[in-house]
């Protein structure tokens, strides 16, 4: 299904995959496997793939096997390194090692078992087997470049090698067994005989490491250090065998002065632009890939990929695709992945996934914010500058990527606009400016200053008018015929933070911001001042008010939201207040919920959509209304932040720190699909079940109950995008649904009840397709105690037990009947004796009752509580006085179900009291706190008298309780009054000490704040660096001050500010720190120097930093103010050093300029820096030419508002002016001293009302 979708997508986009005629941009996705990953030596020599898809690697520690899930290592019998691997069609893995060769074969459990073939030959010094070639129903092992051993599947034999062929390598090309000797040249093996093609030998060693078919009848020979040459095989003719053997008839060719075999015999030159680089790299291995390209591994230069013309198609070298330049082997697997072995492990590259990755860390500074394709160039905007990839449609890649730095002088490049008036230039926005860049001349110029220009768009009815959306507001600039730009509209009063803008064909402007969607309709096409605005939010059907974005695709208007795409109910209703939006459910339902926040849509040439969400990029076929996730599925790992489509329809994507390109021309569909298979089946703790690879159904029959646990491992041996290979399982009767998709192909269950089971397993390939399903069928047999035989035994045993019990019970009944008869006789005799005893006891009771009647008369009418209890304290009788005191009747006390507790606080030990009584024979008297039935407390004095029997044992207790509550209450009141007096005195002392401690802490904190403020605030020392003749007079009202002075200088300007913050003391000091921080950022960091602009930016930052809002919810720019009104007054001057001009702007703070005792006052704007009803107004900029002898005075109102003098009134502004003029005969140090003395005399002990700050300097004394 996905394959069809991808083919359809390829057709739609008019892309072809007919090979690569030019170099690729960037690098493919790679995966590095270190020795710690596979658990063996870092050095690997050979690579091969089995029919089952498993990968095999020749390692110093033996044979490595990788199935996509796990690595296994199989050692050789002599523990030597595996240098070559060949996998036959029957999946035998032939290996060559040092003094050893043979093959591995899989047993029934899936493990590899080794069979040695070298044991069948006499030679013991085989040395290293470097190559294995399958040829004409046999396997040939080439050992130490000197011997060939043949295995015909019956025996092993040795091939005769002529002595002239002394150091050779072997290659199989187009089913021809070529041999190239380093001195004897090219030869061939036929019928197990070596025939040479030349009767000459070289006087210099020519080491050939690769022979590959190139075209028609030609072969391409790659040497270690002598480059390439090709041979026309039609010209090859084996010479007679006797000439091959006879050295005397062999000619010698001198090649010492040559670098190759060019022009010698049948060897022809093969030209390549990178021949010299490959020579330096030294070819070690070569293959021909599925794209008919040559892939060479070199010992010093990494990997080269060439086409048949010798053009460089791709190259990977150290830290550019592979970790090391020393490459021993390359291999293309069934999925067109390229594997490479290096000194640092194993590398998997995906050159045909369609993706290319760009190494931006060394070439691009900052995080990537924006992308744009303009005139076949890709422009990359970051937080630190603007960069370009030029001519991306035909870039040649001798290097993996090529960047050009346009500028790193500007930060936060957020948007681009191709100049509608000039095809060779474009506009882009930075944090504080709009710039124009000419692609041909490389000229960069600033055309307008604006803060945070997030979006630019040209007006459709006049393309020379460009709308800029920024924070806050919109500005329109227009390009004049002289190619200069001019501001034609600023939309005063429009203070929305514009995030995105778009126009429809008739010129209506659609605005997206953080709080909703707006439509601005111009009533006259050329009059931008005459407009109306309609706002849309959740009341119009949008899911939220935030993060929505207008988008015009073709003639339709859509809205991107965090819940997907929404459409207007009717396009003709756009612009009306009752417009309703509805969900585009046909598309949204095809997304996973977490992918619904749609961030960007690009329209392809066909009208289909490329959609970017938070987690992936997808392709939407608009006619079929179908979402295609391939081939962009792996974007979920990339966190794409922006994307664009290049001129050649490449899709460019960026995350904050990486750049990616997707090119259909480099994507190849996988025609050979692997299959999911079992790799391990374990029942119980360690019983492994035999398996057969690639068998979809495995029935293991009955399993004993003692093995009722299961562990299964499966694998899908696919290696493209390993992270997206996932597995799921379902066990009938146990699982309610398939397990979640995970990267681990393992299923385990520790307990299985008796029953029949089928375990289902499936996988997702890297394209998101489900693979074949495999099944494991088995049943858990019941244990013996649950079998039919066991139940028959259980029945017989039960019957025998019942019979035995009946017999025993009959004997027991007979014995008990006789025993009962004997008991009855004894009982009759006992009853007769008890009758006589009862008559005597009745007489004694009658006498006792008479005595008790007398005692009860006394007990009944006394006010005290009288109770009679048994020896355990259980009540037997109480009098009426007991009921009056405690509220309980005798029946309640005798009822054991009631939880009655009379004693509330009884601390006496009754046993000790009784012991005392026994000793003294006196009544026991004690006091205790008891409780009435209603819960009230009663203090009683108890007299307890024990009653003894003839054995001197206590049989009864008589208690008499007297109510002494009134007496106790009087005692407590006296004690409480005494304690209260003492407590009040202690509290007063503690409060006094706490107040003194808090005062000390507050004073210490303010003093510490003073030291901090002194360290941060600028002083006269800072001003003296700007003007030698100057002073700063600061007299805080409290320890710390709310007034502050700040200055800054560069080679062109000097900026001086004097500010009066709301309040004084600590609150004012905090405001001063905020002000200084923002001034540093605006002037020092952002580079503003005009006072009106500085005050405007400072006001903006103060309002937003203090979260000042109006009653209508806006951010402090209109309406009445209901929250923080903290602000500051300020005078600020900038001296233009070169032009000798002073610029001034003020917020409630004027400045004085005195020249020849004449004072000139420059008045400020009547609004503070902070929230105010006039925040929409700009500050007035005063431009003042500086004259010789000008003295500048800047001040707050502290001294002006100070009470003092004879009448105790304020000094006021006129008094201050007079004093300043009076001091003009003195230098500034003396002026400062006299102003301080004047303040002391003027205030004359009257409390200071505000902080005082005065700054003065002589413009002629600049440093």
Helices and strands as residue ranges (DSSP letters): H 2-12, E 29-33, H 35-38, E 44-49, E 55-59, E 62-66, E 71-74, E 82-87, E 93-97, E 100-106, E 112-116, G 118-120, E 129-134, E 139-143, E 147-151, E 156-159, E 168-173, E 176-181, E 185-190, E 193-196, E 200-202, E 208-215, E 218-223, E 228-232, G 233-235, H 241-245, G 247-249, E 251-253, E 267-269, H 275-281, E 283-288, E 294-298, E 303-306, E 312-318, E 321-322, E 327-332, E 338-342, E 345-350, E 353-358, E 368-374, E 377-382, E 386-389, E 404-407, E 415-418, E 425-429, E 433-438, E 444-449, E 455-459, E 462-470, E 473-479, E 485-489, E 498-503, E 509-513, E 516-524, E 527-536, G 538-540, E 549-553, E 556-561, E 564-568, G 571-573, E 581-583, H 585-588, G 593-595, E 598-603, E 609-613, E 617-621, E 626-628, G 633-637, E 642-645, E 651-654, E 659-667, E 676-683, E 687-688, E 697-703, G 705-707, E 710-716, G 722-724, E 726-731, E 746-749, E 755-764, E 774-780, G 784-786, H 788-861, E 865-870, E 875-878, H 880-886, H 890-894, E 903-905, H 910-920, E 924-931, E 937-948, E 954-963, H 965-1016, H 1020-1026, E 1030-1035, E 1043-1049, E 1053-1061, H 1065-1079, I 1080-1085, H 1091-1105, E 1128-1136, E 1141-1147, E 1151-1155, E 1158-1162, E 1182-1185, E 1191-1195, E 1203-1204, E 1209-1210, H 1212-1222, G 1223-1225, H 1228-1243, E 1252-1258, G 1259-1261
